[in-house]
């Protein structure tokens, strides 16, 4: 996967991609992360990338010309390319979106919005996806761009140490992840659930599924409702959820 990030603050990305899984994926040639200064795609001597909005309003708007030039220059004709505008007005980024990008594209051009946004002609004519990372407003698209690079990279083949790590992540199954424990088996009088020490893999898998349901029901009941609407739970799981809700 090739990531091309367009920003007016390239220094913002010094460091974040030099640690952990992303660093290892870069070293192994599984991902390429390129940071581009939008000002380098201007043609005027002052490298102006923004201007006042037509119609009058507060703030500034990123101009279309540098963004059109940048995308045209960066898009690789032999790649499956997504051009993503990071904006609070976009569709909310979810694990399913990360999976779609990881499985269907080989290049992603990420436009880091700023100020009051970008000229609408950019969104209409060169952007394939408008993405938000939540219902709140940040000062720019740089942090959302980091989120996308991280979330998508870990889903690429052979990036994680285990082939099942991403499969078992929270949201990958529609549920939050089950509780995790490690050594010591007893700490401050608090014991690890005995079933996890039993070595009985089928029972452990059943326990983990039930605990994932329990945690999701408590923390994100909206996800449970979505699974019920899709008939994605077994009859036994549906009965357990109904009984648990009645008890509470």
Buried (B, 14 or more C-beta within 10 A) or exposed (E): BBBBBBBBBBEBBEEBBEEEBBBBBBEEEBBEBEBBBBBEBBEEEEBEBBEEBEEEEEEBBBBBBBBBBBBEEBBEEEBEBBBBBBBBEBEEBEBEBBBBBBEEBEBBBBBBBBBBBBBEBBBEEBBEBBBBBEEEEBEBBBBBBBBBBBBBBBBBEEBBEEEEEBEEBBBBBBBBBBBEEEEEEEEEEEEBEEBBEEEEEEEBEEBBBBBBBBBBBEEBEEBBEEBBEEEEBEEEBBEBBEEEEEEE
